Amino acid sequence: MKKVIMIFMGVFLLFQAGSISAEAAEKPDYEKYGKIAIAVVQADYPGNEVTDYEYKGRKTVAKNFVEDDFKFLVASNGVEFNVIVTVQHDLRNKRLLSLKVAEPKGN
């Protein structure tokens, strides 16, 4: 009986390891839009250094439409300021709907 339990546990752990590595191999869908956001910030602030990047999260706008927010820390002449990029896209067809770049007040 002990041997059967040990075999069962081994098989269970193998299946769990397989599902974990499969999940880890999948890239989050916001990664595509993060790359777009980085390119836009670099184009909008040429010659400035992007010193930090953070994915802030997702908001549902409508049934299949979501907004992903990205926060960048940009340095210009030794002064750092935040830039927020909001990307609205359609989950169904994975198409970009809109992109907004803003510097929050109080930077």
SULZIBEL-V936047 format. One record per backbone hydrogen bond with DSSP energy under -1.0 kcal/mol. NH is the residue of the N-H (numbers start at 0). CO is the residue of the C=O. E is the energy in kcal/mol with one decimal. If there is no record, write none. Layout:
BEGIN
nh=NH co=CO e=E
nh=NH co=CO e=E
END
This chain:
BEGIN
nh=4 co=0 e=-2.0
nh=5 co=1 e=-2.3
nh=6 co=2 e=-2.3
nh=7 co=3 e=-2.6
nh=8 co=4 e=-2.7
nh=9 co=5 e=-2.2
nh=10 co=6 e=-2.6
nh=11 co=7 e=-2.6
nh=12 co=8 e=-2.5
nh=13 co=9 e=-2.0
nh=14 co=10 e=-2.3
nh=15 co=11 e=-2.3
nh=16 co=12 e=-2.5
nh=17 co=13 e=-2.1
nh=18 co=14 e=-2.1
nh=19 co=15 e=-2.2
nh=20 co=16 e=-2.3
nh=21 co=17 e=-1.8
nh=22 co=18 e=-1.9
nh=23 co=19 e=-2.3
nh=24 co=20 e=-1.6
nh=25 co=21 e=-1.0
nh=30 co=27 e=-1.6
nh=33 co=29 e=-2.0
nh=34 co=30 e=-2.0
nh=35 co=31 e=-1.5
nh=36 co=32 e=-2.5
nh=37 co=33 e=-2.4
nh=38 co=34 e=-2.1
nh=39 co=35 e=-2.2
nh=40 co=36 e=-2.5
nh=41 co=37 e=-2.5
nh=42 co=38 e=-1.9
nh=43 co=39 e=-2.8
nh=44 co=40 e=-1.9
nh=47 co=44 e=-1.7
nh=48 co=74 e=-1.8
nh=50 co=72 e=-2.8
nh=51 co=72 e=-1.2
nh=53 co=70 e=-2.3
nh=55 co=68 e=-2.9
nh=58 co=66 e=-2.4
nh=60 co=64 e=-2.7
nh=61 co=64 e=-1.7
nh=65 co=88 e=-2.4
nh=66 co=58 e=-2.8
nh=67 co=86 e=-2.7
nh=68 co=56 e=-2.5
nh=69 co=84 e=-2.5
nh=70 co=53 e=-3.1
nh=71 co=82 e=-3.0
nh=72 co=51 e=-2.2
nh=73 co=80 e=-3.1
nh=74 co=48 e=-3.3
nh=75 co=78 e=-3.0
nh=78 co=75 e=-1.9
nh=80 co=73 e=-2.5
nh=82 co=71 e=-2.3
nh=83 co=101 e=-3.4
nh=84 co=69 e=-2.8
nh=85 co=99 e=-2.7
nh=86 co=67 e=-2.8
nh=87 co=97 e=-2.7
nh=88 co=65 e=-2.4
nh=89 co=94 e=-2.4
nh=90 co=63 e=-3.4
nh=93 co=89 e=-1.3
nh=96 co=87 e=-3.2
nh=97 co=87 e=-1.8
nh=99 co=85 e=-2.5
nh=101 co=83 e=-2.5
END
